[in-house]
Amino acid sequence: MAKEWRVCKRLPLASEEIEILRQQKKFPCMSTCRRYIRQWHNEGNILAKLHTGNKFAVREIHGDDLFNLVLYRIAFPKAIGVEVRAFIKNRNPNLEKEHSPSQLCRAEKRLGISMKVGSTTSKEAYKPINLLKREDYWFRNYPFGIANVDTEDIIDIDEAQFKLTSQDRKYGKAATNKRVDAKGMYKKGESTVTLILGISASEDNQFAFAQQYDEGTTDLVRFYTYMRDFIDYLAEERPDQSFCFTMDNLNIHKHPVIIQSIHAAGHRIVYRAPYWSCDGAIEYVFNTLHTFLLMDEVAGVTTSENLMVRIDNHIYRLAEKSFRPYFDHVGFH
């Protein structure tokens, strides 16, 4: 249209040449030309009007209702939609009726709120003493925290259990006079594999140290054996480097014999704040391992030995890529 406007400036609005062009649909009609001229005088241009999105849609959630939506989601992230809509309605007595589920969905999409797997933090974590310990862990220097510890020197340690259970679906479909029967393995009971794992935050020389067993639980003897073997491994593979171990407040982790063995080898240890498992990178690694094992279920993991081999293989794959993103995720820099 801009090209046609330049032609319109050179020629009169009505002439034999222009009429021919109009008949050929190559020149705007008289009313269009007049509208262009009027817009030129009023606005100094003939640019087409565009939708800017500034229209106020009364059907959507706006203003205080939007603020109340954010407020409720922060306080109760696991609330279902009907609870959120009821809260917004109760906070706004002038609202004639509750917002619809689709309006709530669009409002949360605008805010960047999305569905994800939830977790629960114990109320004990929010006690003043535990909040203070968490602040010390992140913002105070060693030996009270890790603020002055190089992330490359951090090693996070914890234990996890993985259960091998038989899967026998209870329901199926078949003809009315037929049994729902299928061939499969018979397994009674369940087997548990316990994993003790330590992961490094190093990006260039990443490594992990793991031990597994399928009987009993983690006691002081087993954890001491693990730490002794881990320290020997570091003395052989990283002889000139001093590491800082981080772990939770399990009693066996804080036993004097464990602390003494770490300090005697020239390493350090800082314990995370109680109940704040989300501060441990190792917890997210365990989640990844669990996801990988669920994907392996169709690949024939039927014995504890198979399960332990799969766990080792997945740890090796993760170590090849580096565990550093897990440390960055929880707050290390």
C-alpha positions in Angstrom: 0.0 0.0 0.0 2.9 2.3 0.6 3.9 2.0 -3.1 0.3 2.8 -4.2 0.3 5.9 -1.9 3.4 7.2 -3.6 1.6 6.9 -7.0 -1.4 8.7 -5.4 0.8 11.6 -4.4 2.0 12.1 -8.0 -1.4 11.8 -9.7 -4.8 13.4 -9.1 -7.3 11.3 -7.3 -9.4 10.9 -10.4 -8.0 10.7 -13.9 -8.3 8.4 -16.9 -5.0 6.7 -16.1 -6.0 6.1 -12.5 -9.4 4.7 -13.4 -7.7 2.2 -15.7 -5.5 1.1 -12.8 -8.5 0.9 -10.5 -10.3 -1.4 -13.0 -7.2 -3.6 -13.1 -7.2 -3.7 -9.2 -3.8 -2.0 -9.2 -4.8 1.2 -7.5 -6.9 1.8 -4.3 -10.4 3.1 -4.7 -11.4 6.7 -4.0 -12.6 6.1 -0.4 -9.3 4.4 0.4 -7.3 7.2 -1.0 -9.2 9.8 1.0 -8.8 7.7 4.2 -5.0 7.6 3.5 -4.9 11.3 3.0 -6.9 11.9 6.2 -4.6 9.6 8.2 -1.5 11.3 6.7 -2.7 14.7 7.9 -3.7 13.4 11.3 -0.9 11.1 12.2 1.9 11.8 9.7 1.9 8.2 8.3 -0.3 5.7 6.6 0.9 2.6 8.4 -1.7 -0.1 9.0 -3.1 -0.4 12.5 -1.8 -3.5 14.4 -3.2 -5.3 17.4 -1.0 -4.5 20.3 -2.6 -6.7 23.0 -3.5 -3.7 25.2 -7.2 -4.5 25.2 -8.5 -5.3 28.7 -10.3 -8.6 28.6 -12.9 -8.6 31.4 -13.2 -12.4 31.2 -9.6 -13.0 32.3 -8.1 -12.8 35.7 -6.5 -9.4 36.4 -5.5 -7.0 39.1 -6.0 -8.1 42.7 -7.4 -11.5 41.6 -4.2 -12.2 39.8 -2.2 -11.2 42.9 -4.3 -13.4 45.1 -3.7 -16.3 42.7 0.1 -15.8 43.0 -0.2 -15.5 46.8 -2.1 -18.7 47.2 0.1 -20.7 44.9 3.2 -19.6 46.9 1.6 -20.6 50.2 -0.1 -23.8 48.9 1.7 -25.0 45.7 -0.1 -28.4 45.8 -3.6 -26.8 45.9 -6.0 -28.0 43.3 -7.8 -25.6 40.9 -11.1 -25.5 42.7 -9.3 -24.5 45.9 -7.5 -21.7 44.2 -10.6 -20.4 42.5 -12.5 -20.5 45.8 -9.8 -18.5 47.5 -9.8 -15.8 44.8 -13.6 -15.6 45.1 -13.5 -15.3 48.9 -10.9 -12.5 48.7 -13.0 -10.5 46.2 -16.6 -10.0 47.4 -17.4 -7.9 44.3 -16.7 -10.9 42.1 -20.1 -12.2 40.9 -19.0 -15.8 40.4 -15.9 -17.9 40.6 -13.5 -17.8 37.7 -13.7 -20.8 35.3 -11.1 -23.5 35.2 -10.0 -22.3 31.7 -9.5 -18.7 33.0 -7.4 -20.0 35.8 -5.4 -22.1 33.4 -4.7 -19.1 31.1 -3.8 -16.9 34.0 -1.2 -19.5 35.3 0.2 -19.8 31.8 0.7 -16.0 31.7 2.5 -16.2 35.0 4.7 -19.0 33.9 3.2 -21.5 36.5 3.3 -25.1 35.3 2.6 -28.5 36.6 5.5 -30.5 38.0 6.3 -33.3 40.5 5.9 -32.1 44.0 7.9 -32.7 47.2 7.2 -32.0 50.9 9.6 -30.3 53.3 9.1 -31.2 56.9 7.7 -28.6 59.3 10.8 -29.2 61.4 12.9 -27.6 58.8 11.3 -24.3 59.4 12.2 -24.2 63.1 14.4 -21.2 63.9 17.4 -23.4 64.9 17.2 -25.4 61.6 16.8 -22.2 59.5 19.9 -20.8 61.3 21.9 -24.0 60.5 20.9 -23.7 56.9 22.0 -20.1 56.7 25.3 -21.1 58.3 25.8 -23.9 55.8 25.5 -21.7 52.8 26.9 -18.3 54.0 29.5 -19.0 56.7 33.1 -20.1 56.1 34.5 -23.5 57.0 34.1 -25.2 59.5 30.6 -23.8 60.0 29.7 -23.7 56.3 30.9 -24.0 52.7 30.9 -20.3 51.7 34.7 -20.2 51.3 35.1 -23.8 49.9 35.8 -24.2 46.2 32.9 -26.0 44.6 35.5 -28.1 42.7 36.5 -29.6 46.0 33.0 -30.6 47.2 32.0 -34.3 47.5 28.4 -35.1 48.4 27.6 -38.4 50.1 24.4 -40.2 51.0 22.6 -43.6 50.9 19.6 -44.8 49.0 17.6 -48.1 48.7 16.3 -49.5 45.5 13.6 -52.3 45.7 13.2 -55.0 43.1 9.5 -56.0 43.1 7.5 -58.3 40.8 5.0 -56.6 38.6 1.8 -58.5 38.1 -1.1 -56.4 36.9 -4.4 -57.2 38.5 -6.7 -56.4 35.6 -6.9 -57.1 31.9 -9.4 -57.6 29.1 -10.6 -60.8 27.6 -13.8 -62.3 26.2 -16.6 -62.9 28.6 -16.1 -66.6 28.9 -12.2 -66.4 29.1 -9.8 -65.9 31.9 -7.4 -63.0 31.9 -4.3 -65.0 32.1 -0.8 -64.4 30.8 2.6 -66.1 31.1 5.2 -64.6 33.3 7.8 -65.2 36.0 6.8 -66.2 39.5 8.6 -64.2 42.2 7.7 -64.1 45.8 8.7 -61.2 48.1 11.0 -58.4 47.2 14.7 -57.7 47.2 16.4 -54.5 48.3 19.7 -53.0 47.1 21.4 -50.4 49.3 23.7 -47.9 47.6 26.2 -45.6 49.2 27.3 -43.0 46.7 29.7 -40.1 46.7 29.8 -37.6 43.8 32.3 -34.9 42.9 31.4 -31.4 41.9 34.5 -31.1 39.7 33.8 -30.4 36.0 37.2 -31.4 34.6 38.0 -34.4 36.7 34.6 -35.7 37.6 34.3 -39.0 39.5 31.9 -41.0 41.7 32.6 -43.7 44.3 29.9 -46.3 45.0 29.4 -49.4 47.1 26.3 -51.7 47.0 25.0 -54.6 49.0 21.7 -56.5 49.0 21.5 -57.6 52.6 21.0 -55.6 55.8 21.0 -51.8 56.1 23.7 -49.2 56.4 25.3 -49.3 59.9 28.4 -47.7 61.3 30.6 -50.5 60.3 29.5 -50.5 56.7 29.7 -46.7 56.4 33.1 -46.6 58.0 34.3 -49.3 55.5 32.9 -47.2 52.7 34.7 -44.0 53.9 37.9 -45.8 54.5 37.9 -47.2 50.9 36.8 -43.9 49.5 39.7 -42.0 51.3 42.1 -44.6 50.0 40.8 -44.1 46.5 41.3 -40.4 46.7 44.8 -40.8 48.1 45.6 -42.9 45.0 43.7 -41.0 42.3 43.9 -37.4 43.7 46.9 -37.5 46.0 47.5 -33.7 46.0 44.0 -32.5 46.5 42.0 -31.9 49.7 38.3 -32.4 49.5 35.3 -31.2 51.6 32.7 -33.9 52.2 29.1 -32.8 52.7 26.4 -35.2 54.0 23.2 -35.1 56.1 23.0 -35.4 59.9 22.5 -39.1 60.2 24.0 -40.3 63.4 26.5 -42.6 61.8 27.7 -39.8 59.6 28.6 -37.7 62.7 30.3 -40.5 64.6 33.8 -39.5 65.9 35.5 -42.4 64.1 34.1 -41.1 60.8 35.2 -37.5 61.5 38.6 -38.6 62.7 39.3 -40.7 59.6 38.3 -37.7 57.3 40.5 -35.2 59.1 43.4 -37.6 59.4 43.5 -37.9 55.7 43.7 -34.1 55.3 40.1 -33.6 54.2 37.2 -31.6 55.6 33.5 -32.2 56.4 30.5 -29.9 56.7 27.0 -31.2 57.5 23.9 -29.9 55.8 21.1 -28.4 57.8 18.6 -31.0 59.2 15.5 -31.7 57.1 16.8 -29.7 54.1 17.5 -32.6 51.8 16.9 -30.3 48.8 20.3 -28.8 49.6 22.0 -32.0 48.6 23.0 -32.6 45.0 23.1 -36.3 45.7 19.3 -36.4 46.3 18.7 -35.3 42.7 21.2 -37.9 41.4 19.2 -40.6 43.2 16.1 -39.3 41.5 17.8 -39.6 38.1 18.9 -43.2 38.9 15.4 -44.1 39.9 14.1 -42.8 36.6 16.7 -44.7 34.6 15.8 -47.9 36.5 12.1 -47.4 35.8 12.9 -47.2 32.1 15.0 -50.4 32.5 12.0 -52.3 33.9 11.0 -53.6 30.5 14.6 -54.7 29.8 14.6 -57.7 32.1 15.9 -56.6 35.5 14.8 -59.6 37.4 17.5 -60.2 40.1 19.4 -58.2 42.6 22.6 -58.9 40.7 21.0 -57.4 37.5 19.8 -54.4 39.5 23.3 -53.7 40.9 24.9 -54.0 37.5 22.3 -51.5 36.1 22.9 -49.1 38.9 26.7 -49.2 38.3 26.2 -48.6 34.6 24.0 -45.6 35.1 26.4 -44.1 37.7 29.2 -44.5 35.2 27.2 -42.8 32.5 26.3 -39.9 34.8 30.0 -39.5 35.8 31.1 -39.3 32.2 28.8 -36.2 31.7 29.7 -34.6 35.1 27.7 -34.1 38.2 28.3 -30.4 38.3 24.8 -29.4 37.0 23.3 -31.1 40.1 25.5 -29.0 42.4 24.6 -25.8 40.5 20.9 -26.7 40.8 21.0 -26.8 44.6 22.9 -23.5 45.0 26.6 -24.1 44.5 28.6 -21.7 42.3 
